[in-house]
Amino acid sequence: MAEPKDMWQCQTANCGYIYNPDKGDRKGKIPPGVKFEDLPEDWKCPVCGAGKHLFKRLA
């Protein structure tokens, strides 16, 4: 199970999606095991479409 320090949360209003590297992002075709830091720079939140710069590490 991923540690909170490895999870990132979307900071846009009305979202709060948490990227968990253990799950990846099916919608974005990101397989499990990919760290947030290794996501492509053009990756977007699968819920609201926010860019990586609007995410904050959980811990």
PDB file of N, CA, C and O in Angstrom:
ATOM      1  N   MET A   1       0.835  -1.179   0.000  1.00  0.00           N
ATOM      2  CA  MET A   1       0.000   0.000   0.000  1.00  0.00           C
ATOM      3  C   MET A   1       0.884   1.248   0.000  1.00  0.00           C
ATOM      4  O   MET A   1       1.860   1.331   0.745  1.00  0.00           O
ATOM      5  N   ALA A   2       0.531   2.205  -0.835  1.00  0.00           N
ATOM      6  CA  ALA A   2       1.326   3.432  -0.945  1.00  0.00           C
ATOM      7  C   ALA A   2       1.260   4.231   0.353  1.00  0.00           C
ATOM      8  O   ALA A   2       0.228   4.282   1.023  1.00  0.00           O
ATOM      9  N   GLU A   3       2.366   4.841   0.682  1.00  0.00           N
ATOM     10  CA  GLU A   3       2.443   5.726   1.843  1.00  0.00           C
ATOM     11  C   GLU A   3       1.831   7.078   1.461  1.00  0.00           C
ATOM     12  O   GLU A   3       1.835   7.445   0.286  1.00  0.00           O
ATOM     13  N   PRO A   4       1.306   7.823   2.444  1.00  0.00           N
ATOM     14  CA  PRO A   4       0.758   9.149   2.145  1.00  0.00           C
ATOM     15  C   PRO A   4       1.757  10.061   1.432  1.00  0.00           C
ATOM     16  O   PRO A   4       1.357  10.879   0.604  1.00  0.00           O
ATOM     17  N   LYS A   5       3.048   9.935   1.740  1.00  0.00           N
ATOM     18  CA  LYS A   5       4.059  10.779   1.093  1.00  0.00           C
ATOM     19  C   LYS A   5       4.169  10.500  -0.400  1.00  0.00           C
ATOM     20  O   LYS A   5       4.718  11.314  -1.142  1.00  0.00           O
ATOM     21  N   ASP A   6       3.652   9.356  -0.848  1.00  0.00           N
ATOM     22  CA  ASP A   6       3.693   8.998  -2.258  1.00  0.00           C
ATOM     23  C   ASP A   6       2.403   9.352  -2.989  1.00  0.00           C
ATOM     24  O   ASP A   6       2.304   9.157  -4.200  1.00  0.00           O
ATOM     25  N   MET A   7       1.409   9.873  -2.260  1.00  0.00           N
ATOM     26  CA  MET A   7       0.127  10.226  -2.855  1.00  0.00           C
ATOM     27  C   MET A   7       0.012  11.741  -2.972  1.00  0.00           C
ATOM     28  O   MET A   7       0.528  12.478  -2.132  1.00  0.00           O
ATOM     29  N   TRP A   8      -0.659  12.195  -4.008  1.00  0.00           N
ATOM     30  CA  TRP A   8      -0.829  13.620  -4.280  1.00  0.00           C
ATOM     31  C   TRP A   8      -2.302  13.913  -4.452  1.00  0.00           C
ATOM     32  O   TRP A   8      -3.025  13.115  -5.048  1.00  0.00           O
ATOM     33  N   GLN A   9      -2.770  15.065  -3.932  1.00  0.00           N
ATOM     34  CA  GLN A   9      -4.181  15.421  -3.988  1.00  0.00           C
ATOM     35  C   GLN A   9      -4.385  16.669  -4.835  1.00  0.00           C
ATOM     36  O   GLN A   9      -3.637  17.641  -4.727  1.00  0.00           O
ATOM     37  N   CYS A  10      -5.412  16.625  -5.682  1.00  0.00           N
ATOM     38  CA  CYS A  10      -5.785  17.766  -6.505  1.00  0.00           C
ATOM     39  C   CYS A  10      -6.331  18.863  -5.589  1.00  0.00           C
ATOM     40  O   CYS A  10      -7.172  18.599  -4.730  1.00  0.00           O
ATOM     41  N   GLN A  11      -5.852  20.090  -5.776  1.00  0.00           N
ATOM     42  CA  GLN A  11      -6.223  21.193  -4.902  1.00  0.00           C
ATOM     43  C   GLN A  11      -7.274  22.126  -5.495  1.00  0.00           C
ATOM     44  O   GLN A  11      -7.537  23.189  -4.933  1.00  0.00           O
ATOM     45  N   THR A  12      -7.880  21.749  -6.621  1.00  0.00           N
ATOM     46  CA  THR A  12      -8.906  22.614  -7.189  1.00  0.00           C
ATOM     47  C   THR A  12     -10.190  22.498  -6.380  1.00  0.00           C
ATOM     48  O   THR A  12     -10.452  21.472  -5.753  1.00  0.00           O
ATOM     49  N   ALA A  13     -10.979  23.553  -6.402  1.00  0.00           N
ATOM     50  CA  ALA A  13     -12.262  23.545  -5.690  1.00  0.00           C
ATOM     51  C   ALA A  13     -13.144  22.445  -6.264  1.00  0.00           C
ATOM     52  O   ALA A  13     -13.167  22.225  -7.475  1.00  0.00           O
ATOM     53  N   ASN A  14     -13.856  21.768  -5.405  1.00  0.00           N
ATOM     54  CA  ASN A  14     -14.816  20.732  -5.797  1.00  0.00           C
ATOM     55  C   ASN A  14     -14.187  19.476  -6.388  1.00  0.00           C
ATOM     56  O   ASN A  14     -14.880  18.729  -7.080  1.00  0.00           O
ATOM     57  N   CYS A  15     -12.908  19.214  -6.147  1.00  0.00           N
ATOM     58  CA  CYS A  15     -12.310  17.995  -6.688  1.00  0.00           C
ATOM     59  C   CYS A  15     -11.785  17.125  -5.546  1.00  0.00           C
ATOM     60  O   CYS A  15     -12.542  16.347  -4.964  1.00  0.00           O
ATOM     61  N   GLY A  16     -10.493  17.250  -5.220  1.00  0.00           N
ATOM     62  CA  GLY A  16      -9.910  16.463  -4.145  1.00  0.00           C
ATOM     63  C   GLY A  16      -9.440  15.082  -4.559  1.00  0.00           C
ATOM     64  O   GLY A  16      -9.115  14.262  -3.700  1.00  0.00           O
ATOM     65  N   TYR A  17      -9.395  14.800  -5.875  1.00  0.00           N
ATOM     66  CA  TYR A  17      -8.905  13.503  -6.359  1.00  0.00           C
ATOM     67  C   TYR A  17      -7.509  13.242  -5.810  1.00  0.00           C
ATOM     68  O   TYR A  17      -6.672  14.145  -5.779  1.00  0.00           O
ATOM     69  N   ILE A  18      -7.256  12.017  -5.380  1.00  0.00           N
ATOM     70  CA  ILE A  18      -5.941  11.638  -4.868  1.00  0.00           C
ATOM     71  C   ILE A  18      -5.304  10.658  -5.839  1.00  0.00           C
ATOM     72  O   ILE A  18      -5.851   9.589  -6.112  1.00  0.00           O
ATOM     73  N   TYR A  19      -4.122  11.041  -6.366  1.00  0.00           N
ATOM     74  CA  TYR A  19      -3.375  10.128  -7.228  1.00  0.00           C
ATOM     75  C   TYR A  19      -2.631   9.152  -6.338  1.00  0.00           C
ATOM     76  O   TYR A  19      -1.815   9.552  -5.508  1.00  0.00           O
ATOM     77  N   ASN A  20      -2.917   7.870  -6.515  1.00  0.00           N
ATOM     78  CA  ASN A  20      -2.287   6.799  -5.748  1.00  0.00           C
ATOM     79  C   ASN A  20      -1.467   5.968  -6.725  1.00  0.00           C
ATOM     80  O   ASN A  20      -2.031   5.357  -7.633  1.00  0.00           O
ATOM     81  N   PRO A  21      -0.135   5.933  -6.556  1.00  0.00           N
ATOM     82  CA  PRO A  21       0.697   5.182  -7.495  1.00  0.00           C
ATOM     83  C   PRO A  21       0.391   3.681  -7.507  1.00  0.00           C
ATOM     84  O   PRO A  21       0.684   3.005  -8.493  1.00  0.00           O
ATOM     85  N   ASP A  22      -0.192   3.152  -6.432  1.00  0.00           N
ATOM     86  CA  ASP A  22      -0.549   1.731  -6.415  1.00  0.00           C
ATOM     87  C   ASP A  22      -1.684   1.437  -7.395  1.00  0.00           C
ATOM     88  O   ASP A  22      -1.836   0.307  -7.860  1.00  0.00           O
ATOM     89  N   LYS A  23      -2.487   2.471  -7.707  1.00  0.00           N
ATOM     90  CA  LYS A  23      -3.624   2.285  -8.613  1.00  0.00           C
ATOM     91  C   LYS A  23      -3.359   2.834 -10.007  1.00  0.00           C
ATOM     92  O   LYS A  23      -3.940   2.351 -10.980  1.00  0.00           O
ATOM     93  N   GLY A  24      -2.493   3.832 -10.119  1.00  0.00           N
ATOM     94  CA  GLY A  24      -2.275   4.476 -11.409  1.00  0.00           C
ATOM     95  C   GLY A  24      -3.502   5.291 -11.792  1.00  0.00           C
ATOM     96  O   GLY A  24      -4.240   5.753 -10.921  1.00  0.00           O
ATOM     97  N   ASP A  25      -3.721   5.468 -13.082  1.00  0.00           N
ATOM     98  CA  ASP A  25      -4.864   6.239 -13.592  1.00  0.00           C
ATOM     99  C   ASP A  25      -5.366   5.535 -14.847  1.00  0.00           C
ATOM    100  O   ASP A  25      -4.827   5.723 -15.938  1.00  0.00           O
ATOM    101  N   ARG A  26      -6.397   4.729 -14.676  1.00  0.00           N
ATOM    102  CA  ARG A  26      -6.940   3.972 -15.798  1.00  0.00           C
ATOM    103  C   ARG A  26      -7.388   4.885 -16.929  1.00  0.00           C
ATOM    104  O   ARG A  26      -7.106   4.615 -18.096  1.00  0.00           O
ATOM    105  N   LYS A  27      -8.083   5.963 -16.587  1.00  0.00           N
ATOM    106  CA  LYS A  27      -8.604   6.900 -17.596  1.00  0.00           C
ATOM    107  C   LYS A  27      -7.458   7.515 -18.409  1.00  0.00           C
ATOM    108  O   LYS A  27      -7.568   7.681 -19.624  1.00  0.00           O
ATOM    109  N   GLY A  28      -6.370   7.847 -17.731  1.00  0.00           N
ATOM    110  CA  GLY A  28      -5.212   8.436 -18.391  1.00  0.00           C
ATOM    111  C   GLY A  28      -4.226   7.416 -18.920  1.00  0.00           C
ATOM    112  O   GLY A  28      -3.157   7.780 -19.409  1.00  0.00           O
ATOM    113  N   LYS A  29      -4.578   6.128 -18.827  1.00  0.00           N
ATOM    114  CA  LYS A  29      -3.734   5.023 -19.297  1.00  0.00           C
ATOM    115  C   LYS A  29      -2.373   4.998 -18.607  1.00  0.00           C
ATOM    116  O   LYS A  29      -1.350   4.699 -19.222  1.00  0.00           O
ATOM    117  N   ILE A  30      -2.389   5.322 -17.300  1.00  0.00           N
ATOM    118  CA  ILE A  30      -1.185   5.262 -16.476  1.00  0.00           C
ATOM    119  C   ILE A  30      -1.269   3.974 -15.662  1.00  0.00           C
ATOM    120  O   ILE A  30      -2.173   3.833 -14.837  1.00  0.00           O
ATOM    121  N   PRO A  31      -0.352   3.033 -15.872  1.00  0.00           N
ATOM    122  CA  PRO A  31      -0.421   1.757 -15.151  1.00  0.00           C
ATOM    123  C   PRO A  31      -0.066   1.901 -13.675  1.00  0.00           C
ATOM    124  O   PRO A  31       0.604   2.861 -13.292  1.00  0.00           O
ATOM    125  N   PRO A  32      -0.503   0.965 -12.849  1.00  0.00           N
ATOM    126  CA  PRO A  32      -0.097   0.970 -11.444  1.00  0.00           C
ATOM    127  C   PRO A  32       1.427   0.945 -11.324  1.00  0.00           C
ATOM    128  O   PRO A  32       2.118   0.343 -12.145  1.00  0.00           O
ATOM    129  N   GLY A  33       1.932   1.605 -10.293  1.00  0.00           N
ATOM    130  CA  GLY A  33       3.365   1.611 -10.036  1.00  0.00           C
ATOM    131  C   GLY A  33       4.073   2.869 -10.509  1.00  0.00           C
ATOM    132  O   GLY A  33       5.251   3.052 -10.204  1.00  0.00           O
ATOM    133  N   VAL A  34       3.390   3.747 -11.249  1.00  0.00           N
ATOM    134  CA  VAL A  34       4.024   4.975 -11.741  1.00  0.00           C
ATOM    135  C   VAL A  34       3.924   6.058 -10.666  1.00  0.00           C
ATOM    136  O   VAL A  34       2.828   6.424 -10.243  1.00  0.00           O
ATOM    137  N   LYS A  35       5.076   6.565 -10.230  1.00  0.00           N
ATOM    138  CA  LYS A  35       5.116   7.631  -9.229  1.00  0.00           C
ATOM    139  C   LYS A  35       4.582   8.923  -9.835  1.00  0.00           C
ATOM    140  O   LYS A  35       4.680   9.133 -11.044  1.00  0.00           O
ATOM    141  N   PHE A  36       4.020   9.784  -8.999  1.00  0.00           N
ATOM    142  CA  PHE A  36       3.494  11.071  -9.456  1.00  0.00           C
ATOM    143  C   PHE A  36       4.573  11.858 -10.204  1.00  0.00           C
ATOM    144  O   PHE A  36       4.304  12.456 -11.246  1.00  0.00           O
ATOM    145  N   GLU A  37       5.778  11.852  -9.670  1.00  0.00           N
ATOM    146  CA  GLU A  37       6.880  12.592 -10.275  1.00  0.00           C
ATOM    147  C   GLU A  37       7.198  12.100 -11.679  1.00  0.00           C
ATOM    148  O   GLU A  37       7.747  12.847 -12.489  1.00  0.00           O
ATOM    149  N   ASP A  38       6.857  10.843 -11.974  1.00  0.00           N
ATOM    150  CA  ASP A  38       7.156  10.255 -13.276  1.00  0.00           C
ATOM    151  C   ASP A  38       6.002  10.365 -14.272  1.00  0.00           C
ATOM    152  O   ASP A  38       6.121   9.910 -15.409  1.00  0.00           O
ATOM    153  N   LEU A  39       4.888  10.966 -13.853  1.00  0.00           N
ATOM    154  CA  LEU A  39       3.776  11.168 -14.780  1.00  0.00           C
ATOM    155  C   LEU A  39       4.215  12.155 -15.860  1.00  0.00           C
ATOM    156  O   LEU A  39       5.030  13.037 -15.588  1.00  0.00           O
ATOM    157  N   PRO A  40       3.691  12.023 -17.078  1.00  0.00           N
ATOM    158  CA  PRO A  40       4.036  13.006 -18.117  1.00  0.00           C
ATOM    159  C   PRO A  40       3.632  14.413 -17.683  1.00  0.00           C
ATOM    160  O   PRO A  40       2.655  14.581 -16.953  1.00  0.00           O
ATOM    161  N   GLU A  41       4.374  15.416 -18.124  1.00  0.00           N
ATOM    162  CA  GLU A  41       4.091  16.795 -17.729  1.00  0.00           C
ATOM    163  C   GLU A  41       2.711  17.249 -18.184  1.00  0.00           C
ATOM    164  O   GLU A  41       2.127  18.150 -17.581  1.00  0.00           O
ATOM    165  N   ASP A  42       2.183  16.639 -19.239  1.00  0.00           N
ATOM    166  CA  ASP A  42       0.863  17.033 -19.739  1.00  0.00           C
ATOM    167  C   ASP A  42      -0.273  16.195 -19.142  1.00  0.00           C
ATOM    168  O   ASP A  42      -1.415  16.293 -19.592  1.00  0.00           O
ATOM    169  N   TRP A  43       0.036  15.365 -18.125  1.00  0.00           N
ATOM    170  CA  TRP A  43      -0.997  14.560 -17.461  1.00  0.00           C
ATOM    171  C   TRP A  43      -1.991  15.484 -16.779  1.00  0.00           C
ATOM    172  O   TRP A  43      -1.617  16.521 -16.230  1.00  0.00           O
ATOM    173  N   LYS A  44      -3.263  15.099 -16.817  1.00  0.00           N
ATOM    174  CA  LYS A  44      -4.334  15.894 -16.201  1.00  0.00           C
ATOM    175  C   LYS A  44      -5.106  15.047 -15.197  1.00  0.00           C
ATOM    176  O   LYS A  44      -5.178  13.826 -15.330  1.00  0.00           O
ATOM    177  N   CYS A  45      -5.680  15.699 -14.199  1.00  0.00           N
ATOM    178  CA  CYS A  45      -6.534  15.032 -13.215  1.00  0.00           C
ATOM    179  C   CYS A  45      -7.684  14.353 -13.964  1.00  0.00           C
ATOM    180  O   CYS A  45      -8.343  14.992 -14.784  1.00  0.00           O
ATOM    181  N   PRO A  46      -7.932  13.069 -13.694  1.00  0.00           N
ATOM    182  CA  PRO A  46      -9.000  12.368 -14.403  1.00  0.00           C
ATOM    183  C   PRO A  46     -10.399  12.816 -13.998  1.00  0.00           C
ATOM    184  O   PRO A  46     -11.375  12.476 -14.667  1.00  0.00           O
ATOM    185  N   VAL A  47     -10.506  13.571 -12.917  1.00  0.00           N
ATOM    186  CA  VAL A  47     -11.821  14.033 -12.458  1.00  0.00           C
ATOM    187  C   VAL A  47     -12.136  15.427 -13.003  1.00  0.00           C
ATOM    188  O   VAL A  47     -13.205  15.645 -13.573  1.00  0.00           O
ATOM    189  N   CYS A  48     -11.200  16.374 -12.827  1.00  0.00           N
ATOM    190  CA  CYS A  48     -11.502  17.766 -13.178  1.00  0.00           C
ATOM    191  C   CYS A  48     -10.639  18.341 -14.298  1.00  0.00           C
ATOM    192  O   CYS A  48     -10.917  19.435 -14.791  1.00  0.00           O
ATOM    193  N   GLY A  49      -9.600  17.623 -14.703  1.00  0.00           N
ATOM    194  CA  GLY A  49      -8.750  18.094 -15.791  1.00  0.00           C
ATOM    195  C   GLY A  49      -7.638  19.042 -15.380  1.00  0.00           C
ATOM    196  O   GLY A  49      -6.983  19.627 -16.243  1.00  0.00           O
ATOM    197  N   ALA A  50      -7.406  19.211 -14.073  1.00  0.00           N
ATOM    198  CA  ALA A  50      -6.331  20.098 -13.592  1.00  0.00           C
ATOM    199  C   ALA A  50      -4.962  19.514 -13.928  1.00  0.00           C
ATOM    200  O   ALA A  50      -4.789  18.296 -13.990  1.00  0.00           O
ATOM    201  N   GLY A  51      -3.990  20.405 -14.144  1.00  0.00           N
ATOM    202  CA  GLY A  51      -2.620  19.980 -14.417  1.00  0.00           C
ATOM    203  C   GLY A  51      -1.882  19.559 -13.153  1.00  0.00           C
ATOM    204  O   GLY A  51      -2.348  19.787 -12.036  1.00  0.00           O
ATOM    205  N   LYS A  52      -0.725  18.942 -13.352  1.00  0.00           N
ATOM    206  CA  LYS A  52       0.076  18.456 -12.223  1.00  0.00           C
ATOM    207  C   LYS A  52       0.431  19.559 -11.233  1.00  0.00           C
ATOM    208  O   LYS A  52       0.564  19.293 -10.039  1.00  0.00           O
ATOM    209  N   HIS A  53       0.587  20.795 -11.711  1.00  0.00           N
ATOM    210  CA  HIS A  53       1.002  21.894 -10.835  1.00  0.00           C
ATOM    211  C   HIS A  53      -0.062  22.235  -9.793  1.00  0.00           C
ATOM    212  O   HIS A  53       0.225  22.962  -8.842  1.00  0.00           O
ATOM    213  N   LEU A  54      -1.276  21.726  -9.954  1.00  0.00           N
ATOM    214  CA  LEU A  54      -2.343  21.990  -8.986  1.00  0.00           C
ATOM    215  C   LEU A  54      -2.510  20.857  -7.968  1.00  0.00           C
ATOM    216  O   LEU A  54      -3.512  20.802  -7.255  1.00  0.00           O
ATOM    217  N   PHE A  55      -1.532  19.961  -7.903  1.00  0.00           N
ATOM    218  CA  PHE A  55      -1.550  18.867  -6.938  1.00  0.00           C
ATOM    219  C   PHE A  55      -0.574  19.151  -5.809  1.00  0.00           C
ATOM    220  O   PHE A  55       0.439  19.825  -5.993  1.00  0.00           O
ATOM    221  N   LYS A  56      -0.896  18.627  -4.648  1.00  0.00           N
ATOM    222  CA  LYS A  56      -0.055  18.802  -3.456  1.00  0.00           C
ATOM    223  C   LYS A  56       0.148  17.433  -2.807  1.00  0.00           C
ATOM    224  O   LYS A  56      -0.779  16.628  -2.711  1.00  0.00           O
ATOM    225  N   ARG A  57       1.375  17.191  -2.369  1.00  0.00           N
ATOM    226  CA  ARG A  57       1.687  15.928  -1.683  1.00  0.00           C
ATOM    227  C   ARG A  57       0.854  15.821  -0.405  1.00  0.00           C
ATOM    228  O   ARG A  57       0.671  16.812   0.302  1.00  0.00           O
ATOM    229  N   LEU A  58       0.352  14.628  -0.109  1.00  0.00           N
ATOM    230  CA  LEU A  58      -0.496  14.432   1.083  1.00  0.00           C
ATOM    231  C   LEU A  58       0.284  14.602   2.379  1.00  0.00           C
ATOM    232  O   LEU A  58      -0.229  15.187   3.332  1.00  0.00           O
ATOM    233  N   ALA A  59       1.493  14.109   2.428  1.00  0.00           N
ATOM    234  CA  ALA A  59       2.253  14.192   3.693  1.00  0.00           C
ATOM    235  C   ALA A  59       3.631  14.749   3.471  1.00  0.00           C
ATOM    236  O   ALA A  59       4.402  14.887   4.421  1.00  0.00           O
TER     237      ALA A  59
END
